[in-house]
Amino acid sequence: MIVSRGHIKRIGTRFLPFSDAASETLPLAQLLRLALFQISVGMAGVMLLGTLNRVMIVELSVPATLVAIMVALPVLIAPFRALLGFKSDNYRSAIGWKRVPYLWFGSLWQMGGLAIMPMCLLVLGGDVTHDVPFAGEVLAALAFIMTGLGMHMTQTAGLALAADRATEETRPRVVALLYVMFLIGMGLSAVVIGWLLRDFSGIRLIQVVQGTAVMTILLNTVALWRQERIRPMTKAEREAPQPDFKDAWGDLMGGGQAGRLLAVVFLGTMAFNMQDVLLEPYGGEILGLSVSTTTLLTAGWAAGALMGFALAARWLSAGISPYRMAGRGILAGIAAFSAVIFASPLGSTALFFAGAGMIGFGGGLFAVSTLTAAMTMPDTGAAGKGLALGAWGAAQATAAGVSTLIGGALRDGVNQIALAGHWGEALNDAATGYSVVYHLEIGLLFVTLVALGPLLSKARSRHSNKKPTGLGLADFPT
């Protein structure tokens, strides 16, 4: 039997992961190489939210409130993601690059923050003696802000570059691929970092964090290499009047449901992320798990998120509205936080890990659903893809930072009261502060469902007459 080249191509399109995301303007090899920037952002995310917060709270005995402030500091940059996306939409240079300069300088900021972070944390934890007041707090804040700025700039510019190079048909699949690469980066990094830190020491912490900084610049350099075409611009073109950000933002908000969608993203992200700074310390302090074991929680979270994406692909193929999928993710989150709460009184590590995986599943499904909704919004006036992605990222990152700060402060405040015996013997337990935070997250998830309702009702009629446009098998690495 003779197998033609066309047969092979059709087989590859059907079974090769993400092959349908490729196009003539963005071949699969270049797309996968570009996606490496999401791996580096995922590594940094594991460091900030998975490993370093546990190390600071448990090993370095830093108060959870101070840790929450440090982890939440990148939120100061998050609202500017929309502005960064808008600037990259309209950036003008002699060679015509728009996205690559932002992607490159974002990589430098991210690498620099990670490079100085371990020494700053050792000063903060008191392992390094000094006579400068608040030196540890200032240095740690600087490291977190630099890393956060780099992550926001890199991710916004990278997603916009991918959206530029993709066709209208493949753009949702391309963005979905990049989201999956981010989760894969988090999952693999959590496993590797957990294994490297199984015998914790200050020197080992420096080696691991600075090794992550080196990997950041290497991966991002390979990712951006020759990804944007050189389009020489004349001096007159560079000096021509540029669109105003206020006008572009007005165009985006006037495009339909953008404002309510951003509100849903903000509320849902707060509900899912308030536990970010507490989940691993909860495992270490309440359940007695080691650093290496609790770091694996991030891998379980990423695995759950990937499972959520797999179901999202199936449901989109069936023509289900992304808003309905977001609702299902919220319901999964309610069940997940309930499991984490009951893990303490039952003393069940298995239930705790199951809850962490379900948090990833619900949060991943919610994130990819709202991202799909944002990506399918039509361009309006001066509002380009960079602004739309930046607005979505700004709402998500801002909510994550605010909720992280609230979670850490609330845990400390509640435990200070509960452990003093003011609430009785039954609540005189270190798990009380964690439990209050998890119950608050469940309440926020119900509020998010209420905010999501009008979007779902309006989308129902629109999707009823629309041909299903799912991601397909090729959109998920089976």
Secondary structure, 3 states (H helix, E strand, C coil): CCCCHHHHHHHHHHHCCCHHHCCCCCCHHHHHHHCHHHHHHHHHHHHHHHHHHHHHHHHCCCCHHHHHHHHHHHHHCHHHHHHHHHHHHHCCCCCCCCCHHHHHHHHHHHHHHHHHHHHHHHHHCCCCCCCCCCHHHHHHHHHHHHHHHHHHHHHHHHHHHHHHHCCCCCHHHHHHHHHHHHHHHHHHHHHHHHHHCCCCCHHHHHHHHHHHHHHHHHHHHHHHCCCCCCCCCCHHHHHCCCCCHHHHHHHHHCCCCHHHHHHHHHHHHHHHHCCCCCHHHHHHHCCCCCHHHHHHHHHHHHHHHHHHHHHHHHHHHCCCCHHHHHHHHHHHHHHHHHHHHHHHHHCCHHHHHHHHHHHHHHHHHHHHHHHHHHHCCCCECCECHHHHHHHHHHHHHHHHHHHHHHHHHHHHHHHHHHCCCCCCCCCCCCHHHHHHHHHHHHHHHHHHHHHHHHHHHHHHHHHHCCCCCCCCHHHCCC
